[in-house]
Amino acid sequence: MDDTALESLVRDDIGGRALASVLAHAERGDGTLTYDAVSDAVDAETWGRLLSTGVLVAADGVFVVDDPPAVRDALADAGIEVGAATAQPAPTTDESAWRPVDKLAGAGAITLVAGYQVPAIKAAIVGPMDLVLGPLAGVLPFPLLVVVLATAVALVSTGFRRRFLDEDGMDAQREQMQRVREKLSTAKQRGDDAAVERLTERQQELMRDQLGTMKNNLRPIAWSMLITVPVFLWLSWFVMNPAGAIVTAAPVIPIADRIIWSARLVGPMQVWMVWYFVSSLVSNLFVKRTASRLFDQNPAQNPA
């Protein structure tokens, strides 16, 4: 590596930052890198300069920094910090992502779930829900009513998920974890203790990030339950309500012939529950695919 060329690189703002990004990426991994791994921080022309000056050396289909200590010293003399050059915004997937209104929604969801066991809470939920859904039940056949409600819940749930979660970021996080595992396995096989130590630390950082992501995944669930639980409670009341018994007359089911909606199939599972879960599963699949086709073609920045 030419010392003069190295000094020229670090004096150039673009070259210096590119070199810092390359060094940081190499040190986070097993000491090797590819252009695809740093293409978001290093343009093709600057990558070519790094190769032509000998700072990067090809090795078995990947690249390595020729003299990392010398490069780090040169960057330090130029006032460029390796960590700062590649720093990214801290992910908002930890508990701090839960705003006060989200926590309020979570508390409300827990209260609604208590309605399954507390008659007073169930009555307080069912009354207002019947004012809204009662007229609809008088117009639609019960099987179609369940499908409509399941689809509405699927639309709401998908909307909350797209609003609160960065699914592309989650996919990238999983891919990054897989790459680290593969590099760690390779480093262990060749007995590179320094790389194993660096990769183990990186793996632990990613695991902490994934734990934060799991916490953040509860946000759309909490909001969705504000709709899902009241709908399910109303349906359970409506099927058993004498006024709804006429509407929910026994359907004809293949093989089983005629059976009432409130009949138990397995344990506490009733016929209407099975129909709701099947409708919900199909609706969720349809809504998610439709949303992906509509919005992913024109992606907008996640406002959450």
N, C-alpha and C positions, 0 to 999 in steps of 0.2 A: 504494500500500500504506500502510495506517494504521500509524504507528510505535507508537501506543498499543496497538493490537490485536496487533502483533508482540510487544511486551513482555509482554502478557498471555499470549500463546501460550507463550513460552519459560519463563515463570514456572511454568506448569502442567507437571507432570512428564510426563503423557501427551502433551500438545501439543508440548512441547519435543522429546521423543524422536521423535515422528512427524515433526516438521519437520526434524530432523536426518537421519532416514531418507530423506525426500523429497529433501533437498539432496544427500546422498551419492549417491543413485541417479541424479539428474540429472547430477552431475559425473562419474560413472563412464561415462555414455553420451554422447549428443550434446547434452545440455542439456534434452531433453524427457523426459516420462514419462507413464504412464497409471496409473489406479488399480489395474488388475490387476497391474501390475508391483510395487506396494508394498503390496498388500492383506494380505500376511502380517505386515506391521509397522504398518500404519495401518488402524484400523477406519473404517467408513463415516461415523460421526458426526464423528470428528476430521478426516477428509477434507473433509467439508462445512464445518467451521470454517476450514480452510485456504483454501477457495475464497471463503467469505464475507468473510474479512478481506483478501482481495486478495493474499495471499502467493503463491497459485497463480493463473495466468492461462491461460485456454483459448487455444489457437492451432492452428488447422487439425486438429482432432480429437485433439490431444494437449494437454499442459499444460507450462508452464515456470514456474520460480521467478522472481517479478517482479524482485527485486533481490538476487541471490545474495550479493554482498559484505556488504550490510546484514544479511541473515539470518545469515550466518556470524559477523559481529561480535556480533549479539544472542545467539547461542548461546554464543559464547565468554564474553561477560559473565555468562551464566547458569551457566557451568561445564560446559556440555554439549559433548562432543567429537563431531564428525560421524562420524569413523571408528569410534569406540567404540560409537556408537549402533547401527550396522548391522553390527558385527563378527559373524562366524559362526565356529563351531568349525573349526579347521584340518582339511582333509580328510586322511584316513588312507589315501591312495592312493599314497603314495610308498614308498620302499624300507623305511622304518621299520615299515610294516605287516607286513613279513615277520618274524614272531617266530622265536626260535631253533628251535622245533619245525617251523616251516614250512621253514626252511633245511635242516633235517635231512631232511625229506620230499623236498625238491628234490635233495639229494645222493643219497638213496636211489633216486629216479626215474632219475637219470643213470646210477647203477650198474646198475639193471635194464635200461636201454636198451643198455648195453654187452653184455648177454647175447646180443644178436643177432649179435655178432661173436666173443665169447669163449666157447668151449664149456664151460669150467669154471663160469662164472656161469650159463649156461643150464641146465646139469645140476643146479646147486644150487637153481634155481628150479623146474624141471620135476618133480623128485622129490616135494617136499611138495605141489605142485599136483595131481599124479596121485593122491596119497592121498585128496584131496578130490573131484576131478572124475572120477577113474577109475570109481567105482561109478555115478556119474550117466551116464557114457558107455555103461555096460552096460545101462542101462534105456531111455534115449531114443534114437531114431533120430538119426543124425549131423546132418541138416539142422535138426531141432528142437533138438538140443543147442546148435548155433551160435546159434540164435535166442534161447534161454534165456540163454546167456552174454552175448550182445550186449545183451539187455534189462537184465540185472543190472548190466553196466558202465554203461549209460545211466542207471539209477537212481542209482548211486553218483556219477557225474559231475554229474548234475543236483543231487544233494544237496550236493555240495561247492560248486558254483557258487552256489546259493542261500544257503549258509552264509557264504561269504567275500565275495561281491560284492553291492554295492548297485546293482542294475540300474536302479531308479528314479532314483537319483542320477546314474548314467551318462547316462540319457536326458535328464535335466534339464541336464546339462553340455553335451551336444551341442546341445540347443535354445538354450542361452545363447550358445554359440559362433556359431550361425547368426544369432541376433539381433544380436550384435555385428558380424558381417560385413555384415549388411544396413545397420545404422546407419553403419558406417564408409564403405560405398559411398555412402550418402546424403550424409554429411558432405563427402566428396571432391567430389561433384557440385556442392554449393552453395559450395565453397571455404572451408569453416570449418576453418581450420588448427588452432585450439585443440581443437575436437572431434576432429579426426583424430588429434592427438597423444594425447589421453586414450584414445580408442578403440583406438589401436594398442598402447598400454601394456596395456590391458585384454585385448586379444587375445593378447598375449604371456603374460600371467598364465594365461589359460585354456589355452594350449598347454602350459605347464609342468604344469598340473593334469592335462591329458590324458596327458602322458608318465608321470606318476605312476600314473594309472589303468591304463595299459598294463602297467606293472610289476606292479601289484596283480593284474591278470588272470592272471598266471602262477601265482598261489597255488593256485587250484582245479585247474589243469592238472597241477601237480606232485603234488598229492594223488591225483588221478584216475589218474595213470600208475602209482601203486603197485598198482592193480588191473588197469588196462588191459594193461600190458606183460606181467605174468605170465600172464594169460589168453591173450593172443595167442601168447606163446612156447609155452605148453602145447599149444595147438591146432596150431601148426606142427610140434611134436614128435609129437603124436598121429597126425596124418595120415600122417607118414612112418614111424611106428613099426610094425614087423611085426605086433605084437599088435593094433594099431588098424586094420590094413589091412582086416580082415574087416568091422569095424563101418563103416568109411568106404568101403563098396563103391561101385562106379561108379553115379551117379544117371543118370536119363534127363532130358536137357535138351532143350527144344523146339528144333527145327531141327538142333541139333548131335547129336541122338540121345544115345547112351550115352557118357559121358566120365568118367574118374576124377577124384576131388576134387583130386589133386595135379598134374593136368595144367596146363601153363602156357598162359595165354591171350595176354597181352601182356607181353613182357619177363619180369620175375620174378613177375608176378601169376599166382597159381594160382586154380583154380576155387573152392576153399574160401575164399580170401581175398576174392574178389568177393562171394560169398554172405555172408560176415561183414560186409563194408562196407555191403552193401545192408540187411542186418538191423539193423546199428548205426544207419544213417541213419533208417530207419523207426522204430526203437525210441526214438531220441533225440527225434524229432519228437513221437511219442505221449506220451512221459514228460513232456516240457516242457509240452505243452498241458494234460495232466492235472494237473500240479503247479500251473500257473497258475490253473486253475479251482478247485482245492481250497484253495490257500493265499492267492491274491491276493484272494479274497472276504473272507477274515478275516486280513488282513496282520498279522504280528507284527514287532516291532522286530528288526532284524538284529543278532544278538549279536556279530558279528565286530567 
